[in-house]
Amino acid sequence: MATLAHGGARTDTTTTGPKAANASRYVFAGVRIALGWVFLWAFLDKLFGLGHETAEKAAWINGGSPTNGFLGRAVAGPFKDFYHSFAGAGWADWLFMLGLLGIGVALILGIGMRVAAVAGALLLVLMWTAVLPPENNPFMDDHLIYAGTIVGLALTQAGNTLGLGTWWGKTALVSRAPWLK
């Protein structure tokens, strides 16, 4: 354990122990909420066409397709034909939008973290395959970083801090189906 003398007293300078563990929980909770907002914002923008990535006329509520723009025009690489084959399909739009909403809400609230981790990692890896090779690196991009982060948040029970994870884990539903934790 490293210490520094400070006015005759010795001060612990390590980053372990209860204070560091408590601080880490809050950092992970903040990352969880921020990542949840990334998913929820994508849902809201595609639903309402808030003008950030989706124009109002292309909004889902105005008859636009949340998957057609990206999967139909922006996809490149070895899986291009696969993604083009269902770009704009109703089932793909619904799955994509429900995924964005569910993952975003779960992360923000800190509930269903295991399900959110699996669904979020799967969605992100699929999105990564749609942009192969990534623009700025031979293979690594933010989709893979986010996927690993979501899994790590679930494994560290990040939903229990600044979230409803502890309460959710005690519900009768989760008691009967612990995989929903």
C-alpha positions in Angstrom: 0.0 0.0 0.0 1.5 3.3 -1.0 1.3 6.2 1.4 2.4 9.8 1.3 3.3 11.9 4.3 1.1 15.0 4.6 1.7 17.3 7.5 3.0 14.4 9.6 0.0 12.2 8.7 0.2 9.3 6.3 -2.4 9.3 3.4 -3.4 6.2 1.5 -2.9 6.8 -2.3 -4.1 3.4 -3.6 -7.1 3.1 -5.8 -8.5 0.1 -4.0 -10.6 -0.3 -1.0 -14.2 0.8 -0.1 -13.9 4.4 -1.3 -12.6 3.3 -4.7 -15.2 0.5 -5.0 -18.0 3.0 -4.2 -16.7 5.5 -6.7 -16.4 2.8 -9.3 -20.0 1.8 -8.8 -21.1 5.4 -9.6 -18.8 5.7 -12.6 -20.3 2.4 -14.0 -23.8 3.7 -13.2 -23.1 6.9 -15.1 -21.7 4.9 -18.1 -24.9 2.7 -18.0 -27.2 5.7 -18.1 -25.2 7.4 -20.8 -25.2 4.3 -23.0 -28.9 3.8 -22.3 -29.4 7.4 -23.6 -27.5 6.5 -26.8 -30.0 3.7 -27.5 -33.1 5.7 -26.4 -32.0 8.8 -28.4 -31.6 6.6 -31.6 -35.1 5.3 -31.0 -36.7 8.7 -30.4 -34.9 10.3 -33.4 -36.0 7.5 -35.8 -39.5 7.5 -34.4 -40.1 11.2 -34.5 -37.5 12.5 -37.0 -36.0 14.9 -34.6 -33.6 16.1 -37.3 -30.3 14.8 -35.8 -29.8 11.8 -38.0 -33.4 11.4 -39.2 -35.3 14.1 -41.0 -38.9 14.7 -39.9 -40.2 13.5 -43.2 -38.3 10.2 -42.8 -39.6 9.6 -39.3 -41.2 6.2 -38.6 -44.5 7.8 -37.5 -44.6 9.6 -40.9 -44.2 6.3 -42.8 -40.4 6.2 -43.0 -38.4 3.1 -42.4 -35.9 3.1 -39.6 -33.8 0.4 -41.3 -34.1 1.4 -45.0 -31.7 4.4 -44.9 -28.7 2.7 -43.3 -29.2 -0.9 -44.4 -30.3 0.1 -47.9 -27.7 2.7 -48.7 -24.9 3.0 -46.1 -23.9 -0.7 -45.7 -20.8 -1.8 -47.4 -18.4 -4.8 -47.2 -18.9 -8.5 -47.2 -22.4 -8.5 -45.8 -23.8 -5.8 -48.0 -26.2 -8.1 -49.9 -27.4 -9.8 -46.7 -28.4 -6.4 -45.2 -29.8 -5.0 -48.4 -32.1 -8.1 -48.6 -34.2 -6.9 -45.6 -33.6 -3.1 -45.6 -37.0 -1.5 -45.0 -38.9 -4.7 -44.2 -41.6 -4.2 -41.7 -40.4 -7.0 -39.4 -36.8 -5.5 -39.4 -38.1 -2.0 -38.6 -40.2 -3.4 -35.7 -37.3 -5.6 -34.3 -34.8 -2.7 -34.6 -37.1 -0.1 -33.0 -38.2 -2.4 -30.1 -34.6 -3.4 -29.6 -33.4 0.3 -29.4 -36.3 1.1 -27.0 -36.0 -1.9 -24.8 -32.2 -1.7 -24.5 -32.3 2.0 -23.8 -35.0 1.8 -21.1 -33.4 -1.2 -19.5 -30.0 0.5 -19.2 -31.4 3.8 -18.0 -33.5 2.2 -15.4 -30.9 -0.5 -14.5 -33.4 -3.4 -14.9 -33.2 -6.4 -17.1 -29.5 -5.9 -17.5 -28.8 -9.5 -18.6 -31.3 -9.3 -21.3 -30.2 -5.8 -22.3 -26.6 -7.0 -22.4 -27.4 -9.9 -24.7 -29.7 -8.0 -27.0 -27.5 -4.9 -27.0 -24.3 -6.8 -27.7 -26.0 -8.7 -30.5 -27.4 -5.6 -32.1 -24.1 -3.8 -31.9 -22.1 -6.7 -33.3 -24.6 -6.9 -36.2 -24.2 -3.1 -36.8 -20.4 -3.7 -36.7 -20.7 -6.3 -39.4 -22.7 -3.9 -41.5 -19.8 -1.4 -41.6 -16.9 -3.9 -42.2 -14.2 -2.8 -42.5 -14.7 0.1 -40.2 -13.7 3.5 -41.4 -10.9 4.3 -39.0 -9.4 0.9 -38.1 -8.9 -2.5 -39.7 -11.5 -4.1 -37.4 -12.2 -2.2 -34.2 -14.9 0.4 -33.8 -17.3 1.9 -31.3 -19.9 -0.8 -31.8 -17.5 -3.5 -30.4 -16.5 -1.2 -27.5 -20.1 -0.5 -26.6 -21.0 -4.3 -26.9 -18.2 -5.1 -24.4 -19.2 -2.3 -22.2 -22.8 -3.4 -22.0 -21.7 -6.9 -21.1 -19.4 -5.6 -18.4 -22.1 -3.4 -17.0 -24.4 -6.4 -16.6 -21.6 -8.5 -15.1 -20.8 -5.9 -12.5 -24.5 -5.3 -11.6 -24.3 -1.7 -12.6 -28.1 -1.4 -12.5 -28.0 -1.6 -8.7 -26.4 1.9 -8.3 -28.5 4.9 -9.4 -31.0 2.4 -10.9 -33.8 0.0 -10.0 -31.7 -3.2 -10.3 -31.9 -4.1 -6.6 -35.6 -3.7 -6.5 -36.0 -5.5 -9.9 -34.0 -8.4 -8.6 -36.4 -8.9 -5.7 -39.6 -9.0 -7.8 -41.6 -12.1 -8.0 -41.1 -12.2 -11.8 -37.3 -12.2 -11.5 -37.4 -14.7 -8.6 -39.2 -17.1 -11.0 -37.1 -16.2 -14.0 -33.6 -15.1 -12.8 -32.4 -14.7 -16.3 -34.4 -11.5 -16.4 -32.2 -9.9 -13.8 
